[in-house]
Amino acid sequence: MAKKFTLVLSEETHELTRVEIENEAGDLDTTPEGAELLTLLHQQLR
């Protein structure tokens, strides 16, 4: 079964945006799958 993530973007400054992933319960996700998703996103945004 696939996990459901929510991508959360928050502007820290005009030059910096924080990207976080929340799990289905609304908590910050720290699983390997969440880390992989952030890594893939980072690679695509370069």
PDBQT receptor file of N, H, CA, C and O in Angstrom, charges set to zero:
ATOM      1  N   MET A   1       0.844  -1.184   0.000  1.00  0.00    +0.000 N 
ATOM      2  CA  MET A   1       0.000   0.000   0.000  1.00  0.00    +0.000 C 
ATOM      3  C   MET A   1       0.888   1.245   0.000  1.00  0.00    +0.000 C 
ATOM      4  O   MET A   1       1.862   1.320   0.749  1.00  0.00    +0.000 OA
ATOM      5  N   ALA A   2       0.551   2.206  -0.832  1.00  0.00    +0.000 N 
ATOM      6  H   ALA A   2      -0.240   2.146  -1.440  1.00  0.00    +0.000 HD
ATOM      7  CA  ALA A   2       1.332   3.435  -0.948  1.00  0.00    +0.000 C 
ATOM      8  C   ALA A   2       1.059   4.354   0.235  1.00  0.00    +0.000 C 
ATOM      9  O   ALA A   2      -0.057   4.431   0.748  1.00  0.00    +0.000 OA
ATOM     10  N   LYS A   3       2.118   5.049   0.649  1.00  0.00    +0.000 N 
ATOM     11  H   LYS A   3       3.025   4.986   0.232  1.00  0.00    +0.000 HD
ATOM     12  CA  LYS A   3       1.968   6.030   1.722  1.00  0.00    +0.000 C 
ATOM     13  C   LYS A   3       1.478   7.344   1.134  1.00  0.00    +0.000 C 
ATOM     14  O   LYS A   3       1.747   7.660  -0.025  1.00  0.00    +0.000 OA
ATOM     15  N   LYS A   4       0.765   8.095   1.937  1.00  0.00    +0.000 N 
ATOM     16  H   LYS A   4       0.546   7.838   2.878  1.00  0.00    +0.000 HD
ATOM     17  CA  LYS A   4       0.283   9.409   1.522  1.00  0.00    +0.000 C 
ATOM     18  C   LYS A   4       1.078  10.465   2.283  1.00  0.00    +0.000 C 
ATOM     19  O   LYS A   4       1.144  10.440   3.512  1.00  0.00    +0.000 OA
ATOM     20  N   PHE A   5       1.680  11.394   1.537  1.00  0.00    +0.000 N 
ATOM     21  H   PHE A   5       1.626  11.414   0.539  1.00  0.00    +0.000 HD
ATOM     22  CA  PHE A   5       2.460  12.475   2.115  1.00  0.00    +0.000 C 
ATOM     23  C   PHE A   5       1.826  13.808   1.744  1.00  0.00    +0.000 C 
ATOM     24  O   PHE A   5       1.147  13.915   0.722  1.00  0.00    +0.000 OA
ATOM     25  N   THR A   6       2.043  14.809   2.563  1.00  0.00    +0.000 N 
ATOM     26  H   THR A   6       2.594  14.722   3.393  1.00  0.00    +0.000 HD
ATOM     27  CA  THR A   6       1.664  16.179   2.241  1.00  0.00    +0.000 C 
ATOM     28  C   THR A   6       2.932  17.010   2.215  1.00  0.00    +0.000 C 
ATOM     29  O   THR A   6       3.700  17.011   3.177  1.00  0.00    +0.000 OA
ATOM     30  N   LEU A   7       3.151  17.710   1.128  1.00  0.00    +0.000 N 
ATOM     31  H   LEU A   7       2.527  17.710   0.346  1.00  0.00    +0.000 HD
ATOM     32  CA  LEU A   7       4.309  18.579   0.988  1.00  0.00    +0.000 C 
ATOM     33  C   LEU A   7       3.941  19.947   1.547  1.00  0.00    +0.000 C 
ATOM     34  O   LEU A   7       2.948  20.544   1.129  1.00  0.00    +0.000 OA
ATOM     35  N   VAL A   8       4.734  20.445   2.488  1.00  0.00    +0.000 N 
ATOM     36  H   VAL A   8       5.540  19.960   2.827  1.00  0.00    +0.000 HD
ATOM     37  CA  VAL A   8       4.457  21.719   3.150  1.00  0.00    +0.000 C 
ATOM     38  C   VAL A   8       5.567  22.701   2.789  1.00  0.00    +0.000 C 
ATOM     39  O   VAL A   8       6.742  22.437   3.044  1.00  0.00    +0.000 OA
ATOM     40  N   LEU A   9       5.193  23.831   2.198  1.00  0.00    +0.000 N 
ATOM     41  H   LEU A   9       4.239  24.046   1.991  1.00  0.00    +0.000 HD
ATOM     42  CA  LEU A   9       6.146  24.878   1.828  1.00  0.00    +0.000 C 
ATOM     43  C   LEU A   9       5.886  26.098   2.697  1.00  0.00    +0.000 C 
ATOM     44  O   LEU A   9       4.743  26.529   2.848  1.00  0.00    +0.000 OA
ATOM     45  N   SER A  10       6.950  26.652   3.268  1.00  0.00    +0.000 N 
ATOM     46  H   SER A  10       7.878  26.302   3.145  1.00  0.00    +0.000 HD
ATOM     47  CA  SER A  10       6.790  27.872   4.063  1.00  0.00    +0.000 C 
ATOM     48  C   SER A  10       7.937  28.823   3.746  1.00  0.00    +0.000 C 
ATOM     49  O   SER A  10       9.105  28.434   3.739  1.00  0.00    +0.000 OA
ATOM     50  N   GLU A  11       7.580  30.072   3.485  1.00  0.00    +0.000 N 
ATOM     51  H   GLU A  11       6.631  30.387   3.490  1.00  0.00    +0.000 HD
ATOM     52  CA  GLU A  11       8.581  31.082   3.161  1.00  0.00    +0.000 C 
ATOM     53  C   GLU A  11       9.245  31.550   4.449  1.00  0.00    +0.000 C 
ATOM     54  O   GLU A  11       8.594  32.116   5.327  1.00  0.00    +0.000 OA
ATOM     55  N   GLU A  12      10.544  31.307   4.550  1.00  0.00    +0.000 N 
ATOM     56  H   GLU A  12      11.072  30.846   3.836  1.00  0.00    +0.000 HD
ATOM     57  CA  GLU A  12      11.313  31.750   5.710  1.00  0.00    +0.000 C 
ATOM     58  C   GLU A  12      11.799  33.188   5.498  1.00  0.00    +0.000 C 
ATOM     59  O   GLU A  12      11.703  34.024   6.397  1.00  0.00    +0.000 OA
ATOM     60  N   THR A  13      12.315  33.460   4.313  1.00  0.00    +0.000 N 
ATOM     61  H   THR A  13      12.393  32.781   3.583  1.00  0.00    +0.000 HD
ATOM     62  CA  THR A  13      12.716  34.807   3.887  1.00  0.00    +0.000 C 
ATOM     63  C   THR A  13      12.361  34.900   2.401  1.00  0.00    +0.000 C 
ATOM     64  O   THR A  13      11.824  33.952   1.828  1.00  0.00    +0.000 OA
ATOM     65  N   HIS A  14      12.662  36.040   1.781  1.00  0.00    +0.000 N 
ATOM     66  H   HIS A  14      13.099  36.810   2.246  1.00  0.00    +0.000 HD
ATOM     67  CA  HIS A  14      12.393  36.182   0.349  1.00  0.00    +0.000 C 
ATOM     68  C   HIS A  14      13.274  35.256  -0.482  1.00  0.00    +0.000 C 
ATOM     69  O   HIS A  14      12.936  34.941  -1.622  1.00  0.00    +0.000 OA
ATOM     70  N   GLU A  15      14.408  34.814   0.080  1.00  0.00    +0.000 N 
ATOM     71  H   GLU A  15      14.683  35.069   1.007  1.00  0.00    +0.000 HD
ATOM     72  CA  GLU A  15      15.334  33.945  -0.641  1.00  0.00    +0.000 C 
ATOM     73  C   GLU A  15      15.270  32.489  -0.202  1.00  0.00    +0.000 C 
ATOM     74  O   GLU A  15      15.901  31.639  -0.831  1.00  0.00    +0.000 OA
ATOM     75  N   LEU A  16      14.533  32.172   0.852  1.00  0.00    +0.000 N 
ATOM     76  H   LEU A  16      14.020  32.862   1.363  1.00  0.00    +0.000 HD
ATOM     77  CA  LEU A  16      14.565  30.830   1.428  1.00  0.00    +0.000 C 
ATOM     78  C   LEU A  16      13.156  30.295   1.677  1.00  0.00    +0.000 C 
ATOM     79  O   LEU A  16      12.355  30.915   2.377  1.00  0.00    +0.000 OA
ATOM     80  N   THR A  17      12.874  29.141   1.095  1.00  0.00    +0.000 N 
ATOM     81  H   THR A  17      13.525  28.638   0.527  1.00  0.00    +0.000 HD
ATOM     82  CA  THR A  17      11.607  28.454   1.332  1.00  0.00    +0.000 C 
ATOM     83  C   THR A  17      11.900  27.120   1.996  1.00  0.00    +0.000 C 
ATOM     84  O   THR A  17      12.736  26.357   1.512  1.00  0.00    +0.000 OA
ATOM     85  N   ARG A  18      11.226  26.833   3.089  1.00  0.00    +0.000 N 
ATOM     86  H   ARG A  18      10.546  27.452   3.482  1.00  0.00    +0.000 HD
ATOM     87  CA  ARG A  18      11.385  25.552   3.794  1.00  0.00    +0.000 C 
ATOM     88  C   ARG A  18      10.408  24.546   3.186  1.00  0.00    +0.000 C 
ATOM     89  O   ARG A  18       9.235  24.847   2.966  1.00  0.00    +0.000 OA
ATOM     90  N   VAL A  19      10.920  23.347   2.923  1.00  0.00    +0.000 N 
ATOM     91  H   VAL A  19      11.873  23.102   3.101  1.00  0.00    +0.000 HD
ATOM     92  CA  VAL A  19      10.104  22.263   2.383  1.00  0.00    +0.000 C 
ATOM     93  C   VAL A  19      10.104  21.133   3.402  1.00  0.00    +0.000 C 
ATOM     94  O   VAL A  19      11.163  20.639   3.791  1.00  0.00    +0.000 OA
ATOM     95  N   GLU A  20       8.919  20.727   3.830  1.00  0.00    +0.000 N 
ATOM     96  H   GLU A  20       8.059  21.128   3.514  1.00  0.00    +0.000 HD
ATOM     97  CA  GLU A  20       8.779  19.638   4.796  1.00  0.00    +0.000 C 
ATOM     98  C   GLU A  20       7.723  18.670   4.287  1.00  0.00    +0.000 C 
ATOM     99  O   GLU A  20       6.897  19.011   3.440  1.00  0.00    +0.000 OA
ATOM    100  N   ILE A  21       7.766  17.464   4.818  1.00  0.00    +0.000 N 
ATOM    101  H   ILE A  21       8.437  17.187   5.506  1.00  0.00    +0.000 HD
ATOM    102  CA  ILE A  21       6.771  16.455   4.469  1.00  0.00    +0.000 C 
ATOM    103  C   ILE A  21       6.039  16.055   5.734  1.00  0.00    +0.000 C 
ATOM    104  O   ILE A  21       6.650  15.779   6.766  1.00  0.00    +0.000 OA
ATOM    105  N   GLU A  22       4.716  16.030   5.635  1.00  0.00    +0.000 N 
ATOM    106  H   GLU A  22       4.219  16.254   4.797  1.00  0.00    +0.000 HD
ATOM    107  CA  GLU A  22       3.893  15.553   6.751  1.00  0.00    +0.000 C 
ATOM    108  C   GLU A  22       3.304  14.198   6.383  1.00  0.00    +0.000 C 
ATOM    109  O   GLU A  22       2.999  13.933   5.220  1.00  0.00    +0.000 OA
ATOM    110  N   ASN A  23       3.150  13.342   7.394  1.00  0.00    +0.000 N 
ATOM    111  H   ASN A  23       3.398  13.556   8.338  1.00  0.00    +0.000 HD
ATOM    112  CA  ASN A  23       2.502  12.049   7.169  1.00  0.00    +0.000 C 
ATOM    113  C   ASN A  23       0.988  12.220   7.255  1.00  0.00    +0.000 C 
ATOM    114  O   ASN A  23       0.491  13.335   7.418  1.00  0.00    +0.000 OA
ATOM    115  N   GLU A  24       0.270  11.129   7.148  1.00  0.00    +0.000 N 
ATOM    116  H   GLU A  24       0.674  10.224   7.016  1.00  0.00    +0.000 HD
ATOM    117  CA  GLU A  24      -1.198  11.199   7.149  1.00  0.00    +0.000 C 
ATOM    118  C   GLU A  24      -1.765  11.736   8.454  1.00  0.00    +0.000 C 
ATOM    119  O   GLU A  24      -2.875  12.269   8.469  1.00  0.00    +0.000 OA
ATOM    120  N   ALA A  25      -1.015  11.605   9.561  1.00  0.00    +0.000 N 
ATOM    121  H   ALA A  25      -0.113  11.172   9.549  1.00  0.00    +0.000 HD
ATOM    122  CA  ALA A  25      -1.471  12.111  10.862  1.00  0.00    +0.000 C 
ATOM    123  C   ALA A  25      -1.171  13.596  11.037  1.00  0.00    +0.000 C 
ATOM    124  O   ALA A  25      -1.577  14.198  12.032  1.00  0.00    +0.000 OA
ATOM    125  N   GLY A  26      -0.453  14.200  10.064  1.00  0.00    +0.000 N 
ATOM    126  H   GLY A  26      -0.124  13.711   9.256  1.00  0.00    +0.000 HD
ATOM    127  CA  GLY A  26      -0.114  15.615  10.159  1.00  0.00    +0.000 C 
ATOM    128  C   GLY A  26       1.184  15.886  10.889  1.00  0.00    +0.000 C 
ATOM    129  O   GLY A  26       1.513  17.039  11.166  1.00  0.00    +0.000 OA
ATOM    130  N   ASP A  27       1.935  14.821  11.209  1.00  0.00    +0.000 N 
ATOM    131  H   ASP A  27       1.668  13.884  10.985  1.00  0.00    +0.000 HD
ATOM    132  CA  ASP A  27       3.232  14.969  11.871  1.00  0.00    +0.000 C 
ATOM    133  C   ASP A  27       4.332  15.036  10.821  1.00  0.00    +0.000 C 
ATOM    134  O   ASP A  27       4.166  14.531   9.711  1.00  0.00    +0.000 OA
ATOM    135  N   LEU A  28       5.464  15.664  11.172  1.00  0.00    +0.000 N 
ATOM    136  H   LEU A  28       5.599  16.075  12.074  1.00  0.00    +0.000 HD
ATOM    137  CA  LEU A  28       6.594  15.680  10.254  1.00  0.00    +0.000 C 
ATOM    138  C   LEU A  28       7.036  14.251   9.984  1.00  0.00    +0.000 C 
ATOM    139  O   LEU A  28       7.172  13.448  10.907  1.00  0.00    +0.000 OA
ATOM    140  N   ASP A  29       7.257  13.945   8.726  1.00  0.00    +0.000 N 
ATOM    141  H   ASP A  29       7.146  14.598   7.976  1.00  0.00    +0.000 HD
ATOM    142  CA  ASP A  29       7.636  12.590   8.345  1.00  0.00    +0.000 C 
ATOM    143  C   ASP A  29       9.153  12.461   8.360  1.00  0.00    +0.000 C 
ATOM    144  O   ASP A  29       9.856  13.276   7.762  1.00  0.00    +0.000 OA
ATOM    145  N   THR A  30       9.654  11.447   9.038  1.00  0.00    +0.000 N 
ATOM    146  H   THR A  30       9.083  10.785   9.524  1.00  0.00    +0.000 HD
ATOM    147  CA  THR A  30      11.101  11.205   9.120  1.00  0.00    +0.000 C 
ATOM    148  C   THR A  30      11.456   9.809   8.614  1.00  0.00    +0.000 C 
ATOM    149  O   THR A  30      12.528   9.291   8.924  1.00  0.00    +0.000 OA
ATOM    150  N   THR A  31      10.566   9.201   7.840  1.00  0.00    +0.000 N 
ATOM    151  H   THR A  31       9.694   9.622   7.588  1.00  0.00    +0.000 HD
ATOM    152  CA  THR A  31      10.815   7.860   7.325  1.00  0.00    +0.000 C 
ATOM    153  C   THR A  31      11.803   7.907   6.160  1.00  0.00    +0.000 C 
ATOM    154  O   THR A  31      11.992   8.960   5.552  1.00  0.00    +0.000 OA
ATOM    155  N   PRO A  32      12.433   6.777   5.848  1.00  0.00    +0.000 N 
ATOM    156  CA  PRO A  32      13.316   6.726   4.672  1.00  0.00    +0.000 C 
ATOM    157  C   PRO A  32      12.582   7.097   3.383  1.00  0.00    +0.000 C 
ATOM    158  O   PRO A  32      13.168   7.713   2.493  1.00  0.00    +0.000 OA
ATOM    159  N   GLU A  33      11.315   6.729   3.278  1.00  0.00    +0.000 N 
ATOM    160  H   GLU A  33      10.839   6.228   4.001  1.00  0.00    +0.000 HD
ATOM    161  CA  GLU A  33      10.539   7.074   2.080  1.00  0.00    +0.000 C 
ATOM    162  C   GLU A  33      10.359   8.585   1.956  1.00  0.00    +0.000 C 
ATOM    163  O   GLU A  33      10.452   9.137   0.860  1.00  0.00    +0.000 OA
ATOM    164  N   GLY A  34      10.106   9.242   3.069  1.00  0.00    +0.000 N 
ATOM    165  H   GLY A  34      10.031   8.793   3.959  1.00  0.00    +0.000 HD
ATOM    166  CA  GLY A  34       9.979  10.698   3.055  1.00  0.00    +0.000 C 
ATOM    167  C   GLY A  34      11.282  11.372   2.681  1.00  0.00    +0.000 C 
ATOM    168  O   GLY A  34      11.293  12.341   1.923  1.00  0.00    +0.000 OA
ATOM    169  N   ALA A  35      12.382  10.857   3.213  1.00  0.00    +0.000 N 
ATOM    170  H   ALA A  35      12.374  10.069   3.829  1.00  0.00    +0.000 HD
ATOM    171  CA  ALA A  35      13.704  11.403   2.882  1.00  0.00    +0.000 C 
ATOM    172  C   ALA A  35      14.005  11.212   1.399  1.00  0.00    +0.000 C 
ATOM    173  O   ALA A  35      14.571  12.098   0.758  1.00  0.00    +0.000 OA
ATOM    174  N   GLU A  36      13.630  10.058   0.857  1.00  0.00    +0.000 N 
ATOM    175  H   GLU A  36      13.171   9.339   1.378  1.00  0.00    +0.000 HD
ATOM    176  CA  GLU A  36      13.850   9.802  -0.565  1.00  0.00    +0.000 C 
ATOM    177  C   GLU A  36      13.029  10.759  -1.424  1.00  0.00    +0.000 C 
ATOM    178  O   GLU A  36      13.514  11.256  -2.440  1.00  0.00    +0.000 OA
ATOM    179  N   LEU A  37      11.798  11.017  -1.022  1.00  0.00    +0.000 N 
ATOM    180  H   LEU A  37      11.404  10.613  -0.196  1.00  0.00    +0.000 HD
ATOM    181  CA  LEU A  37      10.948  11.956  -1.755  1.00  0.00    +0.000 C 
ATOM    182  C   LEU A  37      11.571  13.350  -1.776  1.00  0.00    +0.000 C 
ATOM    183  O   LEU A  37      11.600  13.999  -2.822  1.00  0.00    +0.000 OA
ATOM    184  N   LEU A  38      12.070  13.814  -0.629  1.00  0.00    +0.000 N 
ATOM    185  H   LEU A  38      12.047  13.287   0.220  1.00  0.00    +0.000 HD
ATOM    186  CA  LEU A  38      12.715  15.130  -0.579  1.00  0.00    +0.000 C 
ATOM    187  C   LEU A  38      13.981  15.159  -1.428  1.00  0.00    +0.000 C 
ATOM    188  O   LEU A  38      14.266  16.166  -2.076  1.00  0.00    +0.000 OA
ATOM    189  N   THR A  39      14.736  14.077  -1.431  1.00  0.00    +0.000 N 
ATOM    190  H   THR A  39      14.504  13.259  -0.904  1.00  0.00    +0.000 HD
ATOM    191  CA  THR A  39      15.948  13.995  -2.247  1.00  0.00    +0.000 C 
ATOM    192  C   THR A  39      15.606  14.090  -3.729  1.00  0.00    +0.000 C 
ATOM    193  O   THR A  39      16.255  14.827  -4.471  1.00  0.00    +0.000 OA
ATOM    194  N   LEU A  40      14.595  13.350  -4.159  1.00  0.00    +0.000 N 
ATOM    195  H   LEU A  40      14.068  12.751  -3.556  1.00  0.00    +0.000 HD
ATOM    196  CA  LEU A  40      14.176  13.399  -5.562  1.00  0.00    +0.000 C 
ATOM    197  C   LEU A  40      13.670  14.783  -5.946  1.00  0.00    +0.000 C 
ATOM    198  O   LEU A  40      13.969  15.271  -7.035  1.00  0.00    +0.000 OA
ATOM    199  N   LEU A  41      12.916  15.412  -5.072  1.00  0.00    +0.000 N 
ATOM    200  H   LEU A  41      12.673  15.015  -4.186  1.00  0.00    +0.000 HD
ATOM    201  CA  LEU A  41      12.424  16.764  -5.319  1.00  0.00    +0.000 C 
ATOM    202  C   LEU A  41      13.587  17.744  -5.448  1.00  0.00    +0.000 C 
ATOM    203  O   LEU A  41      13.600  18.584  -6.348  1.00  0.00    +0.000 OA
ATOM    204  N   HIS A  42      14.551  17.636  -4.556  1.00  0.00    +0.000 N 
ATOM    205  H   HIS A  42      14.540  16.954  -3.825  1.00  0.00    +0.000 HD
ATOM    206  CA  HIS A  42      15.727  18.512  -4.593  1.00  0.00    +0.000 C 
ATOM    207  C   HIS A  42      16.482  18.349  -5.909  1.00  0.00    +0.000 C 
ATOM    208  O   HIS A  42      16.910  19.340  -6.501  1.00  0.00    +0.000 OA
ATOM    209  N   GLN A  43      16.649  17.122  -6.369  1.00  0.00    +0.000 N 
ATOM    210  H   GLN A  43      16.301  16.317  -5.888  1.00  0.00    +0.000 HD
ATOM    211  CA  GLN A  43      17.347  16.872  -7.629  1.00  0.00    +0.000 C 
ATOM    212  C   GLN A  43      16.602  17.495  -8.804  1.00  0.00    +0.000 C 
ATOM    213  O   GLN A  43      17.230  18.018  -9.725  1.00  0.00    +0.000 OA
ATOM    214  N   GLN A  44      15.283  17.446  -8.784  1.00  0.00    +0.000 N 
ATOM    215  H   GLN A  44      14.773  17.021  -8.036  1.00  0.00    +0.000 HD
ATOM    216  CA  GLN A  44      14.488  18.007  -9.874  1.00  0.00    +0.000 C 
ATOM    217  C   GLN A  44      14.512  19.535  -9.889  1.00  0.00    +0.000 C 
ATOM    218  O   GLN A  44      14.396  20.148 -10.950  1.00  0.00    +0.000 OA
ATOM    219  N   LEU A  45      14.662  20.145  -8.723  1.00  0.00    +0.000 N 
ATOM    220  H   LEU A  45      14.757  19.647  -7.861  1.00  0.00    +0.000 HD
ATOM    221  CA  LEU A  45      14.632  21.609  -8.633  1.00  0.00    +0.000 C 
ATOM    222  C   LEU A  45      15.978  22.259  -8.938  1.00  0.00    +0.000 C 
ATOM    223  O   LEU A  45      16.051  23.477  -9.103  1.00  0.00    +0.000 OA
ATOM    224  N   ARG A  46      17.015  21.485  -9.014  1.00  0.00    +0.000 N 
ATOM    225  H   ARG A  46      16.956  20.495  -8.880  1.00  0.00    +0.000 HD
ATOM    226  CA  ARG A  46      18.349  22.045  -9.298  1.00  0.00    +0.000 C 
ATOM    227  C   ARG A  46      18.426  22.671 -10.648  1.00  0.00    +0.000 C 
ATOM    228  O   ARG A  46      19.477  23.183 -11.033  1.00  0.00    +0.000 OA
TER     229      ARG A  46
